[in-house]
Amino acid sequence: MSTKKDKFSYKDKRFMKLAINLANARKGLTGENPSVGCLIVKNDKIISIGQTGYNGRPHAESNAINNSFQDLSGAKMYITLEPCNHYGKTPPCTNSIIKSGIKEVFYSINDIDNKVKGKSYKILTNKNIKVCRGLLKNEAINLYDSYIINRKYKLPYVTAKIAVSKNKLIYSEKVKRITSQTSDKLSHYLRYKNDAIMISSKTLNIDNPKLNCRLSGYEKFSPKRIILDKDLDLSMNTYIFKSAQKNNTIIFHYSSNKSKIKILKRKGIRLIKSRIDTKKRFNLKIILKKLFYLGVRNLLVEGGDKITKNMLRNKLINQFYLFQSLKTLPKDEKYVIFTSNNILNKNYKVKSSISSKLAKDKITIYKR
């Protein structure tokens, strides 16, 4: 039995837990910057809170300081991630903390960004501010799973989802809806939390999806649409083509069809020509790297069986949602079976499982 004393009090943990909840609420919505939560506490009372602004600015610490109407002298600050200490598009948060009169700072983990990592401790302590690191460290690491992948590998954090029937079908021509409306809402929540959504042109032409977030009040957070369309087979009768405008649709292709290229460019669609291998498949890692370069930090993949299997086999998916319905679908002429279950169980661990009478589906979340 360990006798090591925990250096953090129950109150410290409670305040940091609230800061983590603030960061989680905005996770996926802060562009290229990590989502940070911040609390300012004085005399054991919360006097201000802050979150990273949408698209990454202002930072949580600045928001918390600016949101306060009280004197911050002697106050404590709880931050989910090490505060920035360099000039970028905004001044260093360490400067704002020092000027505010705050005398004690808690943060969960060091920033993985080398421009910041570990430097804030020295800057703040040199100004006689007490700094405590490691508070709820494991929860913060889970919070920043996507940010760590972004910084470490220069790739988007990839979440994929697929719905299967009781008899393992993902498509049947006669039945369009596999899962319940409650499960559909979770799917739209995933769209809300991701910068972009990727599908193949085959899925696009068969299902004619909208790929937007249809949760009431959150429509403006609909993700950018990414289409893998080797031969530019995109039908001009689809919703995606008709609703395309500048900056909301990207197509990766390997086509020399000048007339189709002209039509798509006229719609404002961004076309990126990408090489294919001997089996006429895209190198998906190259595509992910290109998307990262274009600012995509969180990508949702709603692919069919082929793209899903390819990405799972190459370990390009970080988190996978498997929606399992109680329905049995008819095996008509065009049915498609989910064939990636063995790869999923081999390469990924079950993070959690959700089931309820309301959803009428089982949802298993896998994670690398």
N, C-alpha and C positions, 0 to 999 in steps of 0.2 A: 504494500500500500504506500502510495507516494505521500510524503509529508511536506512537499514543496508548497510554500504559501503563494496564493494567487495575489499578484501585486495590484490587481484592479478590483475596485469595490463593486458591489451590486449596482450602485447608482451609476458608476462609470459605464458599466455594461448596458444598463438600461438606456442611457443617453446615446451610446454608440449604436445600439440596436435601432433606435429611432432614426439616426442618421443613415444607417444602411437601408431602412425602409424608404427614406426619401430618395436615395440614389436608385434603388430598384424601381421606383415608380417612373423614373425618367430614363431607365436603361433602354438603349436602342434608339433614343430620340435626340441624342446630343452630337450627331455628326461624327467627325473624326476625333473628338475629344471624349474621354471617359465620363460617365455620369457619376457625379460626386454629390454626397449629402453632407450637410453641415449644420451643427447646432451650436448656439452660444448660450452658456449657462452661467448664471450669477446667483449666489446664495441658494444653490440647489434648485433654482427655477429657470426654465427655458425662457430666454428673453428675445431670441430671434432664431430663425431657421433660413437655410438657403439650399437651393439645388442648382446644378449646372443648367444654364439656359438652353432652350431648344437650339439645335445646331451647334452647341458647344460653348456659347458665350452669352452673358458673363459667367465667370466661374462661381461655384457654390459659395466659397469663402467671401468673395466680394459681395455677392447677393445677401448673405447673412449679415455682414457688417453694415451694408447700406440699408437693410431692412429694419435695423434696430433704431429705436427712438430713445434708448437709454445710454447712459455712460457705460462704456465697456471696460473701464479700468478695473483690473483685478479679476476679470471674467475668465471662464474656461471655454475652449473651443474643441468640439468633437468633429473630426473629419474622417471620412471613409478612406481617403487616399492621401498620401503625402502631398502637401500643397506645392504648387509650382514656384520656382525660384529664379526664373529667367524671363527676359523680355521676348514676347512673341507678338501675337496680335493684341494681347492685353499685357499690362504691367504685372510683375511678380505678385502672387498672393501673399508671399512672405512679407513684402513691403507693407501691404495693407494690414496684416496682422500686427506687425511691429508698431505701426502708427496708431492702431486702435486702442492700445493699452492693455490688450489681452495678456494675461500672465501665465497661462498654462494651456498647452495644446496636446490633444490626444489624436493620433491617427493610426489606422489599422495596419496598413502595409506601405512599404516604400513603392514609389512609382517605378515601373519597369523602364520608363524612358530614361536613357542615359544622361540626357540634359538635366534631369531632375534628381534621379535616384540617389538617395542618401544625403543630399547636399543641404536640404532644408533643416535637418536636425542641427547641423553646425551653425547655420545662419541664425536660427532662432535662439539657440542656447547662448550664442555670443552676445545676444541682446538681453540676457537674463530672463528669457522665457523658458519655463520648464516644459520639456517635451517628453511625452510618453508614447512609445510605439508598441504595436502588436496587440492592441485591444480588439478582441473578436476577429483575430487574424484569419481564421479558417472561413468564417462567413464572408469576409471581404474578398478572399481568394475566389470563392464561388461567385460572388457578385461580379468580379472583374475577369471571369473566364474568357469572355469575348475580347476584351481589351488586351489581355495577355497574348492571345493568339495573334491579334492585329499587330502588336509591337514586335513580337518575337519572330514571326514568320512572314510579315508583310502580306497577309492574306485576310480576306473577310472571314468572320466567324460564320460557319454554314450550319443552318438548321434545315432539316428536311422533314417532310411529312408525307404520309400516304395512308389512304383508307382502304381496308380490305373487308370483304364479306366473310361470313362464317365459313364458307367453302373456299376461302383464299383468293377470290377474284377481286381485281381492282377496276375492272371495266366489264360491263354487260350492256349491249345496245338497248335492251328493253327497260333497264332500270338506271336512271340518271343519278339518283341520290342514294348513297350507301349508308352514311351515318346520320345521326339525329341532328335536329336544329341546334341543340345545346352544343354538340361537338363542332358544328359549323361555326358557332360563335367563338370557340377557342381558336379555330383556324383563322378567323378574321382578327383575333387578338394577336396572333403570330404575325399577320401581315402588318398590323399597327406597329409592332415592335421591331420590324426589319426595314432597312433602307431600300432594299430591292428584292424582287421576286423573280425567279428564273424557271422557265419551262421550255420544252421543245416545240418546234412548229407543228409537229404531229399532234401533240396534246392540244395545241392552240386550235388547229383546224377541226379536230374531232369534237372538242368540248365547247369551243367558243367562250372561254371564261372571261370575266371582267378583270380579275386579278387585283381588285381594289379592296379597301377596308370598308365594310358596310356596317360597322358598329356605329350606332347613332351618336353624332357629335364628334366622331373621330375620322370622318371621311377625308379630311385634309392631310391625314397621315398615311394615305395610301402609298405603297412602295413604288419605286421606279420599276418598269417592266423590262426584263431581260429575256430575249428570245434566242434560242439556239436553232438556226435555220440555215443549214448547209447550202441548200440549193435555192434559197429564197422562195420557198413554197407558200409563204404566208398568204392566206386568202384575203382579198380586199373586202370581203363581206363580213369579216370578223369585227367584234367590238374593239379589239386592240388596235387594228388598223384605223378604224373610223374615229377612235378617240385619241389617236397619237398626236402629240404636239411636241414642240421643242423641249428637250430635257426630260421627258417622261418615258421614253422608249429607246432601248438599244438592241440592235440585232447583230449577232455574230454569224458570219456567213463565209462561204468559199465559192462565190458565184461570179460569173462574168456577164450576167444578164443585164446589159446596160439600160434597157428600157425599164425593167423592174427596179433597178437601183435609182433611176431618175425619179420614178413615182414615189418611192419610199422616202427619198431625201426631200422631195417637195412637201411631204407630210411633216417634216421636221424630225424624222427618225434618224438616230445616229447609227451608221453602218460601220462595223469593224470586221475587216477581212482577216480570218484566222486560219492557219494551216490545218490540214487534216492528215491522219495517218494512212497506212496502207489499207486499213479496214474502213476508210472513209469516216473516221470519227475525229472529233475535236480533241485536242489535249486540254482537258478541263482544268488542270492546274494552271496552265498558261492563261486561260480565260479568267480564273479566279484572281490571278496576279494583276491582270489588266483591270479588272473591276476594282481591286484595292487601289490601284493607281488613280482610278476615276473617282475615288472617294467613298466607295461602298465598304462599309465596315461590318454590316450584319446582313447576310443574304439568306433568304428563304427559298428552298427548292421544292416546287410542287411538280415533280416530274413523273413520268410513267415508269414502267418496270426497267427499261433499258438504261436510262440515265441514272436511275436510282442505284441499280446494280453496279454500274461503272463507278459511281462516286463512292459507294460503300466499299467496293473491292479495293479502291485506291486510297481509302481512308481520308477522303476529302470532306466528309461530313462530320461535324463536331457533336451535333445533337440531333436525335432522330425521334419523331413522334409517330408511333404506329397506332392508328385508330382501327379497332377491331369491332365490327358490327355483328349483331345477332342475326342479321338477314342472310338468307341463302339466295344467291343470285342465279338466274338461269344461264346455262352454258350455250349461248346462241352462237352464230357463225363468227362473231367478232370478239368473243370474250377474251380477257387477258388475265392470266394468273400471276399472282405475286410470287416471284421466284428468289427473292433476296433474303428470306428468313434465316437461312443457315449462315450466310455472310454476316448478317446483323448480329446474331447470337455469338458468333466467333470473334468478331472484331470489336464489339461494344459491350458495355456493362449496363445493366438496368439501373437507372437512377431512381425512378419512382414509377408507380402504377396508380392510375386513377380509374375508379368505376363508381357509378351511381345509378340509382333508379331513374333519376331525371334524364341523364344522358342516354341511357340504354346502350351504351357502348363501353368497351374497355379501352383505355388509352395508356399505352406503355411508352415511357420516355427513356431512351437509350443515350448514353454519353460515352465518349472516348476517355 
